[in-house]
Amino acid sequence: MALKEKLESIARSLCAAQGLHLVDVKIRGDRRHPLFEVFADTEQGITLGECERLSRSIQDQLDMDPAFQQNYRLNVSSPGVDYPLTEEWQYRKNIGRTLQVNVRHGEETKEITGILREVNNREIILEKNGKSDRFDLQEIERAKVKLQW
């Protein structure tokens, strides 16, 4: 099993045990001094305390596993508001926010910006200029919260 897959398996199991969603796992840096990044969240937003508990749990597992004996650094955090939405629970968390969504229509991709009003049955409802449109989550290539400045 590759190192990233092993890290992801450990993180996924520990997230589930702590009532968290694993969003992503990344490995950066070089082989001798890698940086392991674990991104987790909840529907209400992850707290610093939850990140700390998850980090300690992951570190305990890594320290006991011979595959992770190099001098690594571990960073556990939320994915941040600008991280792409991929799961239905992430859309529910952002109801009422403005999203920038790339939707696939046949061979074309269309960019739509609107306020996320509803999420149900694997589809979202975006409102723009008083008009609501439904989009199947499987047609969405990329969706991000549009930050208001």
C-alpha positions in Angstrom: 0.0 0.0 0.0 1.4 3.4 -1.0 2.2 5.9 1.8 -0.6 8.3 0.8 -3.2 5.5 0.8 -2.0 4.3 4.2 -2.2 7.8 5.6 -5.6 8.3 4.1 -6.9 5.0 5.6 -5.6 6.0 9.0 -7.1 9.5 8.8 -10.4 8.2 7.5 -10.8 5.7 10.3 -9.9 8.2 13.0 -12.2 10.9 11.5 -15.1 8.5 11.5 -14.4 7.6 15.1 -14.4 11.3 16.0 -17.5 12.2 14.0 -15.5 14.2 11.4 -15.5 14.1 7.6 -12.1 13.5 5.9 -11.9 16.0 3.0 -8.5 15.4 1.6 -5.0 14.1 2.4 -1.8 15.4 0.7 1.9 14.6 1.0 4.3 17.3 0.2 8.1 17.8 0.6 10.8 15.2 0.1 11.0 11.6 1.1 13.2 12.2 4.1 11.2 15.1 5.5 7.6 14.9 4.2 4.7 17.1 5.2 1.5 15.2 5.8 -1.5 17.4 5.4 -4.9 16.2 6.5 -8.0 18.2 5.9 -11.1 17.4 7.9 -14.4 19.2 8.6 -17.9 18.9 10.0 -21.3 20.2 8.8 -21.1 22.8 11.5 -17.4 23.6 10.9 -14.4 22.0 12.6 -13.0 23.5 15.8 -9.4 24.0 16.8 -10.0 21.4 19.6 -11.3 18.9 17.1 -8.2 19.5 14.8 -5.9 19.0 17.8 -7.5 15.8 18.9 -7.4 14.4 15.4 -3.8 15.4 15.0 -2.8 13.7 18.2 -4.7 10.5 17.2 -3.1 10.4 13.8 0.4 11.1 15.2 0.0 8.3 17.7 -0.9 5.9 14.8 1.9 7.1 12.6 4.5 6.8 15.3 3.6 3.1 15.8 3.7 2.3 12.1 7.1 1.4 10.6 6.1 2.9 7.2 6.1 6.4 8.8 9.5 6.3 10.6 11.0 9.2 8.7 11.1 12.7 10.1 7.7 13.9 9.1 5.6 16.9 9.9 1.8 16.6 10.3 -0.6 19.4 9.7 -4.3 18.8 10.4 -6.7 21.6 9.5 -10.0 22.6 7.9 -9.9 22.7 4.2 -10.8 26.4 4.2 -13.7 28.3 2.6 -12.0 28.4 -0.8 -11.6 24.6 -1.1 -13.8 23.0 -3.8 -17.0 21.4 -2.7 -17.3 17.7 -3.6 -19.7 16.1 -1.2 -23.4 16.7 -0.5 -22.8 17.6 3.1 -20.4 20.4 2.0 -23.2 21.9 -0.1 -25.6 21.7 2.9 -23.1 23.5 5.0 -23.0 26.4 2.6 -26.7 27.0 2.0 -27.2 30.8 1.8 -23.7 31.5 0.4 -22.8 32.5 -3.1 -21.3 29.7 -5.1 -19.3 29.7 -8.3 -20.2 26.5 -10.1 -18.9 24.9 -13.3 -21.7 22.8 -14.7 -21.3 20.3 -17.6 -24.0 20.5 -20.3 -23.2 17.8 -22.8 -19.8 18.7 -24.3 -19.8 22.2 -22.8 -19.1 23.6 -19.4 -20.9 26.6 -18.2 -19.9 28.8 -15.2 -22.8 29.9 -13.0 -22.7 32.1 -10.0 -25.7 32.1 -7.6 -26.9 31.8 -4.1 -27.2 28.2 -2.9 -30.8 27.9 -1.7 -31.3 24.2 -1.3 -29.7 20.8 -1.5 -31.7 17.6 -1.9 -31.8 14.3 -3.7 -28.2 14.8 -5.0 -29.1 18.2 -6.6 -28.7 21.8 -5.7 -30.9 24.9 -6.3 -29.0 28.1 -7.2 -30.7 31.4 -7.3 -29.6 34.2 -9.5 -31.5 37.5 -10.2 -34.6 36.0 -8.5 -34.6 32.9 -10.8 -33.9 29.5 -9.4 -32.2 26.7 -11.3 -31.6 23.0 -10.4 -28.3 21.2 -11.0 -27.5 17.5 -10.5 -24.4 17.1 -8.4 -23.0 14.7 -10.9 -23.1 17.4 -13.6 -21.0 19.8 -11.4 -17.3 19.7 -12.4 -16.2 22.3 -9.8 -18.0 24.3 -7.1 -16.5 26.9 -4.7 -17.8 29.4 -2.3 -17.4 32.8 -3.8 -15.8 35.1 -1.3 -17.4 38.5 -0.9 -14.9 41.3 -0.5 
